[in-house]
Structure formats: C-alpha cells, structure tokens
C-alpha cells in the first residue's frame, strides 16, 4: 500500500481521486491548494503525488520546483493531472521537468489507475 497525496484546487476532483485511489488499496489524502499540499508532504510523507498545475495560490509548477529542490522530497514521484491538454505542455512536463507521468482532464478511472500502477512499479513501490 502506497501513500498518495492529491494536490488539486477542485474539491470534486479531489473526492473523485480519493475514491479511485482508495479502491486500489492505497492510502490517499487531498490538499485543496499548493500551500496545503506542501505542508501535508511534511506530515503525511507520501510515496507519490498527483499534482494539478493550475491552482490559485501556488501553482503546480512552483510546488513541483519546491519538491525537487528539497533533499527530503526530491525522490517522490509526481504525476501531473491537468486540464492543460496541449501536446507542448505534456512534452515540457515529461521531457524537461521530468515528471513521472502526465494525465489530462477529464480522465477515466482506468487511465489514473494505470498511471499510478506504472509509476509505482517503475519506482518499485508496489
């Protein structure tokens, strides 16, 4: 069982992710914004983060940069879950920022489950 943190400003999306991830047998917590997410990383110590890019307080890229700049959190795999569906956004995230995966909204439960399984398997966290 992995601990998965969902950082997403849409409460309905957090609830959906919590349902999907908990049915997979993982522990999941949601954070409604970037600041809350960064605080929860310290107390919850997630094995994986699902991260929205477009948030009002601290956007997802800032959260990602802070995670990767910190020795204690730089190893945590991050799956971006974003409404930004342009191929350029995905390429930048995957090739330049080196996120572990990029899922566009809306997504199917299967797509999210497959992405989580693949990234956990790659990181040997299953």
VENJO-V954086 format. One record per backbone hydrogen bond with DSSP energy under -1.0 kcal/mol. NH is the residue of the N-H (numbers start at 0). CO is the residue of the C=O. Records with the same first field share a line. If there is no record, write none. Layout:
NH->CO / CO
//
This chain:
3->26
4->47
5->28
6->49
7->30
13->9
14->10
15->11
16->12
17->13
18->14
19->15
20->16
21->17
22->18
24->21
25->20
26->1
28->3
30->5
36->32
37->33
38->34
39->35
40->36
42->38
43->39
44->40
46->2
47->2
48->76
49->4
50->78
51->6
54->52
59->52
62->58
63->59
64->60
65->61
66->62
67->63
68->64
72->69
73->69
75->72
78->48
79->100
80->50
81->102
84->82
89->85
90->86
91->87
92->88
93->89
94->90
95->91
96->91
98->92
99->77
100->77
102->79
104->81
111->107
112->108
113->109
114->110
115->111
116->112
117->113
118->114
119->115
120->116
121->117
122->118
123->120
124->119
//
